[in-house]
Amino acid sequence: MQLTVSVDSIYQGSIARLSASSQEQFKVASNCKVLSCAKGLLSPSEIEATEDKGKFQIEVNLLEALKERTALPNSEGSASRYGMSYFPFISSHFTLKLSLSVGLSDLVVEFPSNFRVIWQSNATISPSKEKSSLSTSYSEKFSTYIFSWNTPQPAGEYIIEFDVRTGGPGLLKSAYFPIYYYLIAMVAVAAAATAEHTNIFLGALATAWVFLLRHVNSCDIPRRNVLLFHATVLFGAFLLIWGITWRLNRFYYNEWIIAIEAVIAAAAIWLSLRAVRLFEAAGTLPAWLTHSWGRFVRSSEKRQLH
């Protein structure tokens, strides 16, 4: 039997579409809630395949296969999970337990191309307890992960578990490229600030801000109160202070102020790159960033309630 699971997003509550086909009759039971059934006969405990075009098939929509990973233990609200508030740093745990009446040849899991499975977290278990091998392929629209075994697997219970995070072009566009742009923008604004005419400095600063706003808009952020939006606003404010300092330094030279700002900027860029690389490797952010952003989100949510 071949089985495919397709997911459109990795937010908590996202729908997973399960489709299976076989030359022989089969039944499937799952730990997830069945939202709808397009093919097959649904009963309270299992789904029975129905014959279509010479094959027995099942197509159902499942809930509860994805749960956002914990960001702040012993906390409540959106700050406690790597979900929408931490955009673009979305990280979830995928769990699917299936009881199959026939053996499984391979399992295919499809995500949009902006998401990646963390390979080290793969813990797929078959009835034979044989470890599966994981292979992958990428296209413009999808990331496809294929779990397969060296020998045919018998009927029984299968457990598919792994962590999945934002990655690929999504992480490049919303995290890596902005960091490199910030560095270029700082150099450009500093150079413009030393020009004789103030209009050149103001034009460079306005251009940098317009690009920042256009970039945030292109990332399709789910709402205003997310990490990417506030990080962009913070950098825009720092860029203004940076430019004004360089402009004033043209008339009142003080190398210490410039040096301090340069050290702060370099440290911020270095910490940002380390945070993104940690997220790529483990699907989590550094503790200092998680706690500081989590406190901000909690305080914002409390203000909205009052």
PyMOL commands that set and color helices and strands:
alter all, ss='L'
color gray80, all
select helices_A, chain A and resi 78-80+84-86+119-121+168-193+198-218+227-249+255-282+287-305
alter helices_A, ss='H'
color red, helices_A
select strands_A, chain A and resi 2-7+16-22+27-30+33-39+41-42+47-48+50-52+55-63+66-68+91-100+106-112+115-118+133-138+142-148+156-166
alter strands_A, ss='S'
color yellow, strands_A
deselect
rebuild
show_as cartoon
